[in-house]
């Protein structure tokens, strides 16, 4: 079914899954009108709670998201899921296999699930994740869950997208060392120790408590919750959702929470603007870029000199 621009806008604002899916597809494909359409979407009767779920590969993020979505549904809340999968550096393709582990949520016709590939983007998310979350927010979903690819210490773009970030850890995978490092430790609003029926879960919880006790800051700051779960059986999932909702309440009622939201929105705007400025600056530069690459190959220029030349060329082209 084809949608006109007006049908996409009205359909998205009314929560029509087909219109929402089509608009996100256009955004991912770089359709000329898609960004303008998404920018024109506004919904004043609410704001979705955007929940980020991140952690190392194999931590059970997809299974956890699956049961979290069902828990939110039990509360009568509408749920959308954005599952980001890595793209192959060779073919550019992606399996988009996270949905395989979300079989229970997929059976609920009221849960919207969207898979997207990173398409070379670093940071754990796809380039269009921010815009897609905006579309889902305007579509009227109460909760938008964003599952990142398996991330490392520096891949923490989820903090610019989500109101509440859950970092999923697993006993016996070296996470006691990983959580000490900057990045994942700093973005977590909720720590989830998944597969807590394994040996080492109590030790991991103890390490987390020790690290959190060393954190400095005002007493009114948010102290990350620690929740133990077994996602395959659903154990502890209601406690995870409760911790997420407590963090949302803190965001909405405390001065620190307001400051956090303003900071995240500022980073979001800056990230989008930076990307769009770069796209505009490099538009139509393919031939010049290739010529500069040839000169670098011949050792006539360094990549730094070539980059400076490309910037100058772009500035002249835009005058």
Steps between C-alpha positions, in 0.01 A plus 500: 500500500634843402464795734488866408691741723180609673397138555839421653471792740141435604554123513809534719333742740203262530731203573445310173776236503523495120547875475756497781696217337492669159622834636789333684588311182512827308722655766741204486509516120578871504182594314514874416170580672530263795704728723267795437200282579655372822600852601139611459368236737397640836295345776415709805289251693785299646860391478618141465731357761802402289682210661844393379626146553870450439779266602751254365414237236340191649368676808140413409384847398248384239341245732482762775337754265248234397376442854526869595263588217248246629533640852423851376202361308365347823485855633292607201781699337564505126851387401731543201836323468795611288758220473833604348719230345856535368564518127768292330810712426541299179154464343320774692216259577352410837318192627261705719477195722401671826133450409552123511548531877192720535251233403259570785484876440466438126181304564337805660345704215508815712882496534685670213842347427747658261843359416768718347862452400784723615614544136853579612402732783698463823369561849257209524218663302409567137524853362123519466414366847447848645259600224318165522450539875355847435251347255399234753459763771269701273308182415380498861689206651533516877833316506769471231766238576826537306731200501853579387747268334745329737714792614836572655610770740492788249190412300250691710289701253191361670535770768407760234187309407352350818354655812595194702794271421529142622839332480469123490782301659555126534696309765816330384565718194757735647239767567649581840792650310292654220275698733800674653583660165351835400199500270270216595540576870405862446194452279322238710183608678417137571743209518346168404688187601348253257539122518515551875455127559865455401789488742654840556181706503538597865867589447409720204229674703751560780748653255232731367397611848863572586549710187177692553602579857810675366303734274507864601222754460204660677268282702215593264670337201358180357661186640482215246287205604635146483252231398567127454304321229466174313346626179425156359258433786392860562639505854576855615363671189221679688768645729692629196190677365431643845857635522458657155179672609660625821775660294239662272328645808835643616555656157160665507499626860857596593714799387783257428268293281397807302865596456578147379221513241614842375856371467388193306281708268788742439727210406228359273458828314877543465544144371224537240626840387857374472392207284282712272768768460750231400254352248432841348870586484591177321207503258624466144862448612544140382723587202710747697530253787620226267755734339636593841519133597700431182743777594538353848564158345774656287648664810437847358286594798439377851143412608504804730588730209234332289237554770592869523477529121158331501370742764623796296346354184168449678496857634564641153231277346239627746565868429 
